[in-house]
Amino acid sequence: MTEAIVTGKAVGPRTRGPRDSTGYRVFTWFNVTALVVICLLTLYPFVTLIAQSFSSSGAIKAGLVNALPVGFNLDTYHAVTSDGRFWGTYGNTVLYTVVGTVLAMALTTTFAYVISQQHLRGRNVLIGIAVFTMFFNGGIIPNYVLISSLELKNTMWAVVLPGALSVFNLLVMKSFFENMPRELEEAARIDGLGWWGIFTRIVMPLSKAVLATMTLFYSVSYWNDWFSAFLYLDKSELFPLSLHLRNLIAGASTTTAESAAAIGSTSAAISANVEAVTMVLAIIPILCVYPFVQRHFVSGVMLGSVKG
């Protein structure tokens, strides 16, 4: 009524929209409830892992540890962080991840930009070769023979090179480049820029979302990869943290015994939760990096996967 007096116009009853319907409200509450349950189920193993890393040996063996630590202790953290082998593998993982991600992004961006050019001769052949490798590969033995014949065994490149180009990431980035306005490239070409100048000064600055997403994909893949190191590395000083953790859980590492001997009476506690402590320490860098690229994650994937 007040609005009618001020504006001088009659205001009728508000029209009910789709969001006011009972079905929409029920659907919304169902989605919220389902997402909360999924989040809790997803977080529970991680929270339990953290609780076990701070719990005593007896509580872990008795199955008393759930979301909160039981018999709080820091002996295992002290033992693991005092182990030189742990920090050596940690440094190897950081090196492999940084070098591998930089190399993978360089290959993926350049290859994707080339095959995104509609006028390129042989473009379909290049795309076909890339897609073919998604469904067919040589297998473990031919790959092992190839790495050995190239004399890459027991080197960083045996871990970095096999995963340096993901065809899935390549196709997502190719689609993103195809959706960019061609007028920008034409204007840059009129201004005298060549292909390399267009790529570095026009295309790349406008692709921050998809670049952040692909960087996250590659870095997490390299950080968690242990199988390549398991196949191609024989020297323990070259092992990444993921392989060290795998050996630790499988009982093939002597870190537990060495750490236990270092602190004597707490050996039982260490042997019970050393895996939890090591896993918690291993995921800290990813947890620190992810919040900075998370806002680009959804937009980067959608922009590169939906054809305009």
Secondary structure as GFF3:
##gff-version 3
##sequence-region A 1 308
A	DSSP	alpha_helix	2	7	.	.	.	ID=ss1
A	DSSP	three_ten_helix	18	20	.	.	.	ID=ss2
A	DSSP	alpha_helix	22	53	.	.	.	ID=ss3
A	DSSP	alpha_helix	57	61	.	.	.	ID=ss4
A	DSSP	alpha_helix	75	81	.	.	.	ID=ss5
A	DSSP	alpha_helix	84	115	.	.	.	ID=ss6
A	DSSP	alpha_helix	123	135	.	.	.	ID=ss7
A	DSSP	alpha_helix	140	149	.	.	.	ID=ss8
A	DSSP	alpha_helix	157	160	.	.	.	ID=ss9
A	DSSP	alpha_helix	167	178	.	.	.	ID=ss10
A	DSSP	alpha_helix	182	190	.	.	.	ID=ss11
A	DSSP	alpha_helix	195	198	.	.	.	ID=ss12
A	DSSP	pi_helix	199	203	.	.	.	ID=ss13
A	DSSP	three_ten_helix	205	207	.	.	.	ID=ss14
A	DSSP	alpha_helix	208	224	.	.	.	ID=ss15
A	DSSP	alpha_helix	227	232	.	.	.	ID=ss16
A	DSSP	three_ten_helix	236	238	.	.	.	ID=ss17
A	DSSP	alpha_helix	241	250	.	.	.	ID=ss18
A	DSSP	alpha_helix	255	263	.	.	.	ID=ss19
A	DSSP	three_ten_helix	264	266	.	.	.	ID=ss20
A	DSSP	alpha_helix	267	305	.	.	.	ID=ss21
###
